[in-house]
Amino acid sequence: MELTKEQLESQIAELNSKLTGDMFADMEIKDQIHNLTMKLNGVKPMDSHFDCVGCGS
């Protein structure tokens, strides 16, 4: 099921509200935000059908 732009933005906003400011505690949330942002922007590493393989996330 493909998420709409509004659903992705809502999920990103919800995750942003959960950030604590502690880099180690926030790592997993930041990764989820990164993945959703890439989906929202239609971005993936060049020559890759996997999301985030190129950037190491």
N, C-alpha and C positions, 0 to 999 in steps of 0.2 A: 504494500500500500504506500503510495507516494504522498508525502505530507505537503500541505499548501504552504505558501510563503508566510501567511499569517500564523499557522501552527508552528513553523520553525522559529519565527520571531518570538512567539509566546514562550516556547520552550527555552530559548536563549535567555530571555528576560527572567524567567523563573530560576534558571541556573545561576545567573548573575546575582540574583538576590540571596543566594545561598553561600556566596563567597565570604570567607572569614578574614582574609588578609594574611593568613598563614600559608606560605607557599607550599609547604608539604601537605597540609590538610586540603588545600584547594586544587592540587595537581589533577585529580580525577575529574573534578568538575570542569576545570579549564580544558581538559582534553575533550570532554563532551561538548563544551561550547565551541571549541575549534572544529570538531567534526560537523556539528550542526551549521556553523558558519560556512564551511566549505560546501555543504549541500545547498545552502541558501544561495550562495554565489555561483553554484555550478562549477566549482573548482576541484580538480584532482591532479595529482602529479602527472607530468607529461609522460606519454608512453606507458601508462599504467591503467589497468582496469580496477585496481584496488585503491580504495581511499587511504590516503596518508602513508602509503609505503615509502614514497619518495622523500617525505619530510621527517620520517622517523617517529611520528606520533603514534 
